[in-house]
Amino acid sequence: MIPESDVTFAGSFLDRADRLRADQAGMAVRMANPDSRVSPFWRGKPLFDLTPDGPRLAWLSAAEPLVTGCPEPMVFMGLDDAGIAHFAADVSHIAPPDESPAEFVDKRTLDLSETRKFIDLRAIMGEIDHRDAGIAAAAKGIFEWRLTHGFCANCGQRNRVGHAGWRFDCPACGRQHFPRTDPVVIMLVLDGDRVLLGRQSNWPERMYSLLAGFMEPGETVEEAVRREVMEEAGVKVGEVRYVTSQPWPFPASLMIGCMGRAETTEINRDPVELEDAIWVTRAEIAAALDGRNDRIAPARKGAVAQIILNAWVQGVLPDFPA
């Protein structure tokens, strides 16, 4: 099957060390330790060092003024092999969203130059070092969750950050709130040597991808695959296999990659869901992945759709029996 190291946002070089999150005193010591490292985020964008080998997460000392002056509680990301604590900090307070970081950050001791920038994670996900990507995705997921879950869903009181950044606690009713993850099925639906692709009207010109959709309560993964394909394309799916998964912090999904065997091939597209749906041969997909197909372009590099299609073209995924 697909190696985990081939999936963007899967894995990191840190031990998440959940066992340490409840120790508030110990966490305070780590946060104050200048040796601790902090990854700053501005409006959901991580800070990257643009090295000759590609973008790498920029890690600041916990003693940096940008870090010590941060009004938002940091998130404990884990420990490296040497036992050094790593955190993520939301530094969005340093400028409103309509200003460029390059115009103000240098006034606050953080050097932004041609080699250090806040960059949208989705824009460069195909270039990020695998060990950095998982950390960046986890931190972004936490910060996105904080933006939309600041009040207790039980009583309406403003929540407080707890458990080293990984939980909200309600001071009024005591309810604990944990980061949400929304499961999404994304499927390689096959009819022999053909795959079913769809496109939405707001996608870039010629871009097609695998069909996908959110799971519903009380559904198995297999049921969700069959339902989504039938709803969007009118194609009946039989056997379903799990392929791989990808954290997708835009804002809080887990992409569950599957293969499905098509039992019917006539497409009856839902025009609300899809602008187009087509069957494409393996040879055409190979050409598209190489940039040699004038009719279709694949999903962006780093997305699980392209990872699955590439594995299928290369024969990594076993075909369904004829």
N, C-alpha and C positions, 0 to 999 in steps of 0.2 A: 504494500500500500504506500501512500504518500508519506515520506519521512516528515516528522514534526518540524525539523529544521528548515524544511522548504516552505513552511507556512508563515507568512508575515504576521507579526504580533503574537506568535506562539513561543512561549519560553522566555527566559532571561537569565542573567548571571547571578541573580540574587536569591538567597533563601528568604522567603517572605516572613518567616519567623513569627507566625501568629501567636506563639507562646509568650512573646514579649509585649504584645500590644496592650494588655490590661495593666501592666506595671507602669503607672503614671510617673512615679518618681524616677524609675530607671530610664524611661523615655525622655523625661526632662533633662537628665544628665547627658543623654546622647544628643539631644537637640542643641545643647550648649557646647558640645565638644567641637573645637575647631577642625578636628580631623574628620568629622562627619561630613558627608557630601550631600548636596542639595541640587535637584534639577528644577529650575524655575519655569513656570508656564505663564504666558500672558495671553488672556482671552482664548484659552484652550490650545495655544501654540507652544510647544516645547522650545527651549533654547538649544540650538545646535551649533557645534563647532564644525565648520566646513573644511575638512581635511582632504589631502590629496587622495586618500582612500575612500572618500565619501563622507556623508554627514554622520557625526557622532553626537550623542547627547552631551551637552555641556554640564559639568558638575562643578558647583561652587562650594567653597568652604562654608560651613554653618555659621562662621564668624563674619561673613560678608555683610555689609550694611543692608544690601538689598534683602537678605534673608532675615536678619535680626529685626528689620523694620516692617516685616510682613504682618499685616493685621489678621490674616486668616490662618487658622491652625494648619500645620503641615501634615502631610500623609507619610507615615513610615512605610517605605517600600521594601525594606529588608536589610540583610547583612550580606556582605561579599565574603569571599573565601578567607579573608584576613580578619573578619569580624567587624569591619567598619560599617557603621550604619549609613544607610542612604535614605533620603527623604525627597519628597516633591513639594513645591511651594507654589501657590497661586499668587502671582505678583501683579494681577490685573489692576490693582489700585494705583500703579505708578503712572497710568495715563488712561484717559477715556478711550472708548473703542474707535473713535474717528481720527485718532492721532497715530502717527508713525512712531514705532519704538525708537528708531534711529534718531529722532529729534529730541528725545528726552532722557533716555536711559543713561547716556554718558554723563549726565548731570548727577546721577545717583551711583556713581563709581562702577557701574557695569559697562564694560567696553563692548559696544556693538560696532562691528566693522564689516569688511567684506568677507571675513572668515567666521563671524559669530552672529547668528540671526535667530529670531523667533520665526518658525516656519510651520505652516499648517501640516499636520501629520498626514493627512490624506494625500496632500500634494506630492510628498516625497516618500511614500510608504514603500515604493519599489526599490529605493536606494538605501534604506536604513539598515545598519548592521543588525543582524538577527538578535544579538544579545541585548541591544538597546530597545528594539521595537516592542518587546513584551512589557518592559518597564514603562515606556511612554504610553502604551495603550492602557495599562492599568491605571496610571495616574490620570490620564485624560478622562477615563471612565468615571473615576471618583469625582473629579471636578465638574463634569457634566451633570452627574447625579446631584451634587450639592446645589446647582443652579435651580433645579426644579423640585427639590424635596426639602426645602428649608423649614416647612411648617408641618407639625404633627398631623397625620391623616386621621387620627383618632379624636383629638380635641381642638386642634387649630393653633396650639401654642407654638412659638418659634422653637425649633430644635437646637440642640447643642452638639457640637462635634465630640465624639468619644472614641474609645478604642483605637487610639493613635491615628485617627482620621478615617477609619473604616466603618464607622457607625454614627448614626444620629440618635441622641437620647432626648426624650421629651422631659423637661424639668417639671411639667405640671402633672401629667398622668403616668409617667414612668415608662411609656411605650418605647421600645427600641426599634429603630428602623435601619435596615441594611441595604447596601447598594443593590439595585435591581439589574437583572440581566434578562433581556427579551430574546427567547429562542426563535431563530429564523431557519427554515429549511431552504436549501438551494440545491438544485438537482440536475444531474446529467441524465436526461431522459433519452434512451437509445432505442433506435429501430435498426438493428443490425449495425451497419457501418455509418449510420446517420445519427445526428444529435439534434434535439429540438432547442432552438434559440428564440429569444424574444427581444424586443426593444421597446423602450418607453419614449414618448414624444419629446421629453426634455433632455434626452441624452445627446451626446455629440453625434454629429453626422456619421452614419454607417455603423455606429457601435451597436453590437448585439451581445447578449450575455445569456447565461443560464436562467431559467425561471426560478423565482424565489418568492417566499412569503412567510409571514409570521404564523407561528403555531397558535392554536386556539386551546382554551382550557379543556381538559379531558381527552386530549388527542395524543396518540403515539406519534413518533417521528414518521413512521411509515404511512399512517393515515393522513398526516399533514402533507406529505409529498403527493399522495394521490389526489387529495382534495384540491390543492393549489394548482396542479397541472390541469385538472379537469375544469376548474373555475376559469383559469386564464386562457387555456388553449383548446379545451374540449377534447383532450386526448386522455384515454384511459390508461392508467399505469398499473402493472401487476407487481412482480417481485421488486423489492426495494432493498438496497444494501447501503450500509454506512461506509463513507469514504474518508472524511477528515472533518476537522472543525477549525474555526478561526474566530478569535475575539474581534469584535468590530465596534470600537468605541465611538460610533457616530449616530446616536449618542451612547447606546448601551445594549448592543446586540451580541448574540453568539450565533455565528453562521454554522449550521450543521450540514455539511456536504454529503450528498447521497447520490447513488446511481439508481435509476429506475428503468425497468423494461416496459416499453410501450406495447400495449395490447391493441391499440387502434392508431391510425396514422392521419386520419382526416382532421385538419385543424379548423376549429370553430372558435375563433378568437373573441375574447371580451374586449371591445374597443375602449372601455373605460380603463382597463388594466394595461393593455398593450397596444402600441401603434402598429406592430407587425409581429408575426411569428412564422418561422420557417424551419424546414429541415435542411441540415447542412452536412455534407460528407466529411469524413475524417481528413481527406486530402485538402479540402477547402479550409478546414480549421487550421491545418498545418501551415498552409500558405498565409492565412490571416495572422497567425502568431509570428510569422517571419516578416510581416508587412508586405506580402506579395499578393494580397487579395483586394481587388478594386471594389468589390461589392460589400464586404463586411470588414469591420475592425473589432478585435476582441475587447473584453473588459480590461480596465487599466491594470498595469503591471503591479503585482502585489496583492490584488484582490483574489479571493479564494476561487472565483469563477475561472479566472485565467489559470490558476494553479491546477485545478481539476481538469480543465480542457487540455492543458499541456501534458499532464500525466496520462490522459486517455490517448492522445496522439502518439506518445512515446511507448505505449503498450504497458505502462506501469499498472493500470487497472485491468483486471481480468474481465473479458467480455462475458456477457450472458451466453449460456449454451444455446446453440442454434435450435 
